Amino acid sequence: MNTDDCDVGASTGKETPTLDGEDTSWLHRDDAPWIIGHRGAAGLAPENTLESFARAESLATAAVEFDIQVAHGDLWILHDATLDRTTTLRGALTDQTPNTLAAAGVPTLNSTVAALQPTTRLNVELKGSATGAALARWEADRSDVIGRLLISSFRWEELADYRDAGGTSAVGVLSPRLRDRVLRTAEQLCAWSINLKELWLSRSAVSRVRAAGYACLVYTVNDVQRAQQLQQWGVQGVFTDRPDWVTRAALTAHPTR
């Protein structure tokens, strides 16, 4: 993609990145800290299921996160390369028919969006190959998701494919640690956020992300005290399996000093 079309902002005064003049904000920064349900509410219900997403919504999360794979000409919600761990089925998505997948509780992206409230923000992680371009095509026909999506991935080539295929939603660059190439990739992709692993996070890394003008999101945080500490460091949002424990109220009422 042509990075001349991207204005990500190099200072903390920049509100949101823009792509060709389009506002690609995902969540209002004034509403931070954001609690994002990881695979729905994976500590309370089976991950990446409609039940899990509904549970996250019921706990007033700012957004729900889930993973997508491509199979049978559709986008399916599944984290792993195979069905074995999270369903009663075996093998890859392509080993089963769409009807069998649906009967086993594997939702499609369409069924997920239909089941969620129309105001719920969605973090779609590109997990499988060919997901970036497929999601851009899907998004182009869905006016109901404008402004609701954050597209993230560890597979940066899929994020590039998403942009190259015309995807204009907010993008989050996923990485276990902050490296210089993470910041370079975020700039190239007109990213809105950089999403880092809690285990290896440092206060200085958070400061670098924020100083570059990106939202700083952190995964996966299931301890309230740790979430409070991260908020004090400047982290604006956390992914959690337990949105019943890690709540916005807990973070704002009892911040760590």
N, C-alpha and C positions, 0 to 999 in steps of 0.2 A: 504494500500500500504506500501511497505517497504521504510521507509524514508532514509535508508542507500544509496538508489539509487539517492538521491536528494542532490544537492549542491546549496543551495540558496544564499550562501554568507553572511557573517556576517558583512561585512564592506562596506562602500560606494565605495570602490575601485572595488568591484565586478560588472562587467558590466551587466550580466543577469543571472538568475537562469538557471540551466541545469537539464535535466531529462535523466538518462542513457546516458550521453554524448551528447544528442541532444540539440542544441541551441533553447531555447524557448523564445527568444526575440520577442516582438510584434512590438514595435516602437523604433526607434533609440533614445537613451536618449539625444544625442547631438541636436536633432531636437525639443526638448521641448521649449516652452510650446505647448502641443498638444490640439487641439480643437476637441472634439468628439461629433458628432451630436446625441443628445438624442432621441431615437426612430425615427431616421432620422433627420428631422428638425421640431420637433413637434409643435413649435410655428408658423410655416409658412405653414404647410400642415398636413393633417390628419396623426396622429402618426402611425408608424409601417406599412406604405404603401409604395409601389414602388415609388409613387409620392414624398413622404417625403424623401426617401433615395436619390432619384435623386436630390432633392433640396439641401440636405446636400452636396452631391458630387459637385454640381455646385458652392458651396461656399468654396471649397477647404478645407474641414475639413480633419483632419488627419485620421479619422475613423468614421464609423457609428455604433451606438448601437441599438440593438433590442432584443425583448424577444421571446422565443420559448416555444411552448406547443406541446404535442404529441397527435395525433388523426388520426384515419383511417390509421395507419401504416406509417404516414408521420410526418414531423416536420413543424408546422405552426407558423407564426409570429403573436403573440397576447399577450398583456400584462395581461389582466384580465382573471379571471376564466370563464367569460361569454362574449358573443358577444354584449351585450346590449349597452354598453357605446360607443363603437367605430364603430359599424356597424348598418345597418338597420335590422339585424337579432336579434333573441332572443335565450337565452339559451346557453348551452355549445357547444363547437366545435363538440362534438360527437352527438349532436342533429340534425346536418345538414349534408348533403352529401358533399363530396369534390367538386362537380360541383357547388353546391349552395354557398359554401364558396368562391370559386374562383370568381364566378359571383358577389359576394358582395365585392370583393376587398381584401380579406384576402390572403396574399401571403404565399407560402411555402418557406422553406429555399432554396430549389433548384431554385425556380423562382427568389428569391431575389438575389442569387449569380449570376444567369444568367443575370440579369438586370444591375448589378453593374459593374463598370470597373474592369478589372482583377487585378489591383494594389490596389484597395480599401481595407483598413484594416477593419475588422469586429469584433465588440464586441458582442458576443452572450450571452445573459443572460438566464440561465436555470430557467425558471419561473414555469413550471409545474412539476408534479411528473413524474418519469421515463425518464426525459429528458437527464440526464447525460450519461447513457449507450447508449441511442439512438443516441445521438450526436457523441459519440466516434465511433460507428459503421458507421454512415454516413461519418464521417471524414476519416475513413480508406480507403474509396473508392474514395476519392476526392484529387488527387494530386495537383489540381489547388488551393487549399486553404492552402497549407503548408506555414507557416510563416505569414499568414494573420489573424489568429484568436486569440482573447482573450476570454476565457470562464469564465464567472463570475456568481455569484449567492449569494443570501442571504441564500439559502438552501445548506448549506455546505455538507450535505450528498449526494446531487446530484453531487457536485464537486468531492467528494470521489468516487462515482460510475463512474464518467467520467474517473478518473485516473485508477480505478480498471479495467475498460473495455478497457484500452489501449490508452486512449486519451493522446496525447503528446503536444498539443498546450499550449500556455501560459495560466495561470489561474489567475484570480483576485478574491480575497476574498471580498465580499461586506458586509458592516456593517455600521449601523448608527453612531456608536462611536467606537473609538479605545479602546479595552480591551486587557488584557494579553492573553486571549484565542483566540483573533483574530490573534495575532502574532504566537501563537502556531499552529493554524490551517493553517496559511499561510506556515509555515515551513513543516508541515506534507504533504501538497498538492503540494509542490514544486512551490509555487505561484510566479508569476512575479510582481503582483501589489496588493496593498490593496486599496480598493475603499470606501471612507468615505462620509458621508453626510455633506454638506456645513454648515448647520445650527448649528451643534454642534462641528464644527472643531476648534481646537486650534493650535497655532504655535508649541507647544510642541508635540502634536500628530503627526504633519507632520515630525518633527525632529526624533521622534522615528521610524516612518515608514522608513524614508530615511536611518537612522543609521543601521537598520536591513537589508538593502540591497534591499528593494522593491521600485518599482515605487509607487508614491502617486497620485491617481486620486480622483477627488472630484465631487459629483453630488449634485444638478443640479443648475448650475450657469448661470443666465440670466442677470446679472448686470456687466457691464464692470469694474467699479471701484472695485467691490468685487473680480472679477477674477484677476485683477492686484494685489490686496493685497495678494491673495492666492499664486500667483506666487512668490511674495517677501518672503512669508513664506517657499517656497521650493516645493510647489505643482507643479507637472510636467504636469498634464493634467486635463481639466475640461470637464464635460458633460454639454451640453447646448441645450435648445430648440430653441435658437436664434443665430445660427452661422452667421447670418448677422450682429449682434451686437458684440458678443463675438468672436473676430477674433484673429488670431495669430499676425497680424499686430498691432492691438490695444494693445495687451499685451507687445509686444516687443518695440513698438515705444514710449509708454508713461507709463513705469512702475511706480508703486506707491513707493514713498520714505518713 
